[in-house]
Amino acid sequence: MELRKELDSFIKDFYGYGNLKSDIWFIGMEEGGGATLEEIKSRLEVWKAMGAGKVVDAYDFHHRITDDKGKNFDFLFRDGNPAVQRTWQGLIKLLLSYKAETYSAEKIKEKQSKGWGRLKSDNCMLELFPLPSPNANDFNYTEWLGDENFTRKNYKKENENRRIQGLQELIKVNQPKMVVFYGKAYGDKYKAIAGLDGSDLLELKITSEKTAKVFVGSPTSYVFIPHPTAHGMSDEYYQQLGRALKEKV
């Protein structure tokens, strides 16, 4: 495998998981994972084998990729009892609250197991930056490529505009009803994707601690929320926000 060539293709073309024709999209900063070179190579190989599309089926993808010990990631979709993925869990709570106004632990598990990021699901999960990293500080690709210039800073700088334009094009073509951006650190880049300067955002007080910002548009509305792993992201927040969005969007 020519690692740099494969990574360049992945950076250019891969955006995430799910159904681009769904009404509800979620867009974050970058995917977690990618702790070892073996896992990254597996991700690249499986993505290519699945057609190298802009999106793939999350269930199928995670059943096929493997870590450095050869173990796959099916525990994230295990029927009836998937491992808790904190970011996904928060987004699933919001989705269920918006669509049904309520949820239970069983409904969350069922959604993660069978209806999260699937090609025929009611949702789509995309990322501004495609290379997975264990956390915001680690960036192992510099070492793996043996290229001191391939730093996180340079990688983002070189690809930011292209990725923003790519996401804008996907939204324009597919016209989702609502796009939810999560995480405050990349708020300016999220606004750029939405084509907003921030002055036209409506701030909603959801709980005593947390707010959300909303732009009601046609055909697509945009929602900006804290990261699901942020302090204070409670069940009350997701339930209240889901009801508020149902009224406004």
Secondary structure by P-SEA (a helix, b strand, c coil): caaaaaaaaaaacccccccccccbbbbcccccccccaaaaaaaaaaaaaacccccccaaaaaaccccccccccccccccccccccaaaaaaaaaaaaaacccccaaaaaaaaacccccccccbbbbbccccccccccccccccccccccccaaaaaaacaaaaaaaaaaaaaaacccbbbbccccaaaaaaaaaccccccbbbbbccccbbbbbbbbccbbbbbbcccccccccaaaaaaaaaaaaacc
